[in-house]
Amino acid sequence: MAVLGITIALLVWVATLLIISIWKQIYSNWNLPPGPFPVPILGNVFQLDLKDIPKSFTKLSKRYGPVFTLHLGSKRIVVLHGYKAVKEVLLNHKMEYAGRGDIPVFREYKDKGIIFNNGPTWKDVRRFSLTILRDYGMGKLGNEARIQKEARFLVEELKKTKGQPFDPTFLIGCAPCNVIADILFHRRFDYNDKQGLRLMSMFNENFYLLSTPWIQLYNNFSEYLRYLPGSHRKIIKNVAEIRQYALEKAKENLKSLDSNCPRDVTDCLLIEMQKEKHSQEPTYTMENISVTLADMFFAGTETTSTTLRYGLLILLKYPEVEEKLHEEIDRVLGPTRAPAFGDRLKMPYMDAVVHEIQRFITLVPSNLPHEATQDSVFQGYVIPKGTVVIPTLDSLLYDSQEFPDPETFKPEHFLDENGKFKYSDYFKPFSAGKRVCVGEGLARMELFLLLSVILQHFNLKSLVDPKDIDLSPATVGFGSVPPQYKLCVIPRS
């Protein structure tokens, strides 16, 4: 009887906890946007396909509308789907939702750097980083000259393949890696440099792992999963090694620092640190500087590299698009003149292809998570402070009214009836507002110049019939990761 009594008491206790939990969920949802009913502890995890959360968001938006609520673990999440809602949050309410939502795998750096910083320093670090990136992009050796210089090295490396099959991951990736390395550290890696390849390998691995189902689960239930083995440990280890590299470069620069003649972005950050040496709460510590440099190094390398790699695969799939690009390049540039960013006006088809590649692949489909910095009202709903807000970018880039037949790669999405480039306000692959990508200008320039120079000098050759090429991403989560493939590049005579 005693055992039976204890069992009944335990069952009553568990049932009471469940009722309280459900009641709290209902109460907390009272003024929130609509959404599926959450179960205790797990929330709405069963409403999501962890292999393709962006697609799950699209399905849920059809049922609950452009603004809906999800619960995942202890997180309350408001998802915004569609042009009107996303633009309104990012541009009209940019301060209320400018916080960075918690990403547990990067929690150690949540108050440092640029990308994942949600602490009191993020505005100052971001503002100063934008200023120095702009200055280095417009200096004596501006970004265009940097990219053109690196493009020559890229062409020579591609020639060394002698028309044989190769994996473009690191060969193509070296170009954007060297451009951002020159800006940050005033250095360049040889295409076979072991340290450069190691850094790019970690960038590539992290971007892939961040998009896998396990990390989607981990980032929402880290309080239960953090002590388990898994790929989150690999990401954390890689990030620590990348940050250590940036820290060592900063220490090297500090030894020979000349405040009157900064050599790179690292020097500029160190000079700010010296200005604050008597401050009780300095913004620019060696730790914050190293994380800031690591953020820019990762983002400045991996996003452009992945977009180029995906873009080449798309062109293998659509040789007729490549042929039109060759015709335009031959007409405007000829065989030897280096492409310039100003050539976009004379090369509308190339400009349209670059934009369509970014639209089609939706590199970061669900954006990085934002966070409500205060209690606010959005479209009649109450969004409490601390709520994670996800302004989905794929919902703009795949809008079927703005981009008819969005599932198909069509450069015509960015061309008018006269073949001129057509701007679209729905084109927001870099996000918008207070958290827009700080390297947007550099990335746009790199994509246009590097793709132009590759096609100026080479024909692309697929190892399989183009109709058999599958453009589906290898995995979708934090990003859309292209499948691995090989290609041949044949010098144009």
GIRAUR-V903891 format. One record per pair of residues at least 24 apart in sequence whose ideal C-beta (glycine too) atoms are under 6 Angstrom apart, sorted by the first residue. I is the first residue (numbers start at 1). J is the second residue. Records with the same first field share a line. If there is no record, write none. Layout:
# GIRAUR-V903891
I=J, J
This chain:
# GIRAUR-V903891
31=382
32=69
33=67, 68, 69, 78, 381
34=64, 68
35=64, 68, 69, 70
38=71
43=71, 72
44=70, 71
45=72
50=213, 216
51=213
52=476
53=216
54=365, 366, 394
57=392
67=379
72=220
73=220, 221
75=388
76=387
77=388
78=383, 387, 389
79=390
80=391
81=392, 395
82=395
83=396, 426
86=391, 396
89=391
90=391, 432, 433
91=432, 433
94=433, 434
96=374, 376
97=370, 372, 389
98=434
99=371, 373
101=369, 370, 371, 388
103=219
104=219, 222
105=232, 235
109=291
112=288, 291
113=291, 292, 295
114=292, 295
115=295
121=283
124=283
125=292
129=438
130=438
132=265, 268
136=183
143=442, 445
144=341
146=179, 182
147=179, 446, 449
148=338
150=175, 178, 179
151=453
155=457
157=191
158=489
163=488, 490
165=463, 486, 488
167=486
168=309
170=200
172=308, 309
173=200, 305
175=450
176=301, 304, 305, 446
177=301
180=300, 301
183=265
184=264, 265, 293, 297
185=249, 264, 266
186=263, 264
202=238, 242
203=298, 301, 302
206=235, 238
207=302, 479
208=481
209=235
210=478
211=475, 477, 478, 479, 481
212=475
216=477
242=294
243=290, 291, 294
246=290, 293, 294
247=290
250=289, 290
299=439
300=439
304=443, 446
307=363
309=482
310=361, 482
311=357
313=482, 485
314=409
315=460
316=460, 462, 469, 487
317=466, 469, 471
319=466
322=460
324=349
325=350, 455
329=455, 456
333=456
339=449, 452, 453
341=445
348=420, 421
350=452
351=421
352=411, 414, 415, 421
353=411
354=447, 448
355=414
356=411, 413, 414
358=429
359=397
360=409
361=480
362=394, 397, 480
363=479, 480
364=479
365=394
366=390, 392
367=391, 393, 431
393=428
396=426, 428
399=426
402=426
458=489
459=490, 492
460=487
461=488, 490
